[in-house]
Amino acid sequence: MSLAEEHVKTAVRWSIGHALPRTVLRMQARRGDLQGRITVEASTGADLTGLFDEIRARGPLAATKVGHTTARHAVVREILTNDALVTTRPRYGAGILGKLAAWSARDITHPVQPPSLLVVEPPQHTRYRKLVTRVFTARAVEQLRERTQAIADELLDSLDPANPVDLIETYCGLLPVTVISEILGVPPEDRATVLALGGAAAPSLDLGLSWRVFRNVETTLSTFDAWLTRHLDALRANPGDNLLSRLITAREDGAGLTDRELKSTAGLVLAAGFETTVNLLGNGISLLTRNPAQLETLRSRPELWGNAVDEVLRVDPPVLMTGRMCSRDTTIAGIPVRPGQFVTAVLAAANRDPEVFADPHAFDVTRENARDHVSFGAGRHYCLGAQLARMEGEIGLRSIFERFPGLRPLPGAHRRPTRILRGFERLPTSLRS
Ligand code: HEM
């Protein structure tokens, strides 16, 4: 393919996948459509609780231009466990959009393109997920606990309390990616490369990307794909004590994962760890510094740190919402949903449902049912990294507040402009007492 043709295809992919949906959503938001409003208002970093209440007041399943949305906890769970509602990416039909999408499609490992676990459905999803969960066991995650603590300690050692620091850059981002490097068996000499690739590929989980970010993501994903091909070959020849090596040899009824599935899992694990756990840590630091009484409670009752992580996930979840496409006639909360309709489950809003959480807007680390949040989703696509994220969240937050008890935020904190993924881009902090 010539360079010019490649460039045109890239532009078409961006137009169909990002520019067009963004324009449509903005237009719909201006007309008051709830789906458009939530997507547009999310990118401003604004407090969305008023909008969540508005959606909830419109009933269990509120109508939108393209389907339905919900802010209710029970309905979110119903959507995510319904077999008729599937995770496939938007289809563009047999018309001109569909033809352009097919012509410009690119065969590259991408966290939200098949065969990524996130977007495949049974029976492929069942077989594939079984193999991955065989390796991502509770025991395997527990074995990473000590190493995660050591990584957190090393990162904290390198912080100089005499100077203000941006904790996103120096701590929240580095902790998860170093843990992921262990999981993927990345040799020390490749760590910096993987770190840079992960950072640049992270926005791939979002929608409505700008042309510049989209191009950067695509180039990075190609480089990551090439690196993974070499890395998988190296692990095959010389397996190590890491989860990716175990995944290469995992078998179910005699069959294992294909190379594409292996690469896709590695890519998803990298992007998910980069873009979600960093937000859990950043959102947690922000919430705890703004609520000193809660920090005091944790100081006197450190056994509550695990619960505090769930309360952070409930109040300020890293993933705002997820969507499903209806594949056949079904009902949700007794309301008919038709094939082709798009249904969004607003996870962050369900976490504030007063039917489930008393005084839902209060941040309370002693809350007994904090763990009932839906920040990791539900049903067959329930987050595979939930246990790992909880463990990293607990170690990451507890360690920094124990090491720097006088930690306080400085002006200049800034939230990311991403729509689906919610967290801080910068968190300037003083570590001095
Ligand atoms: C605080 C951190 C995290 C949050 C809030 C989070 C959230 C989520 C959510 C909401 C889903 C379901 C999406 C949907 O139903 O459409 C999901 C799926 C997934 N997550 Fe996470 N995640 C986190 C960390 C991680 C980590 C560290 C990993 C890496 C091991 C990971 C790997 C995955 C995978 C592989 C899936 C797809 C599972 C499937 O489709 O079967 N996540 N995550």
Residues whose N, C-alpha, C, O or C-beta is under 5 A from the ligand:
A	BS01	HEM	L117 L118 R129 L268 V269 A272 G273 T276 T277 L280 P318 V319 T322 S375 F376 G377 R380 H381 Y382 C383 L384 G385 L388 A389
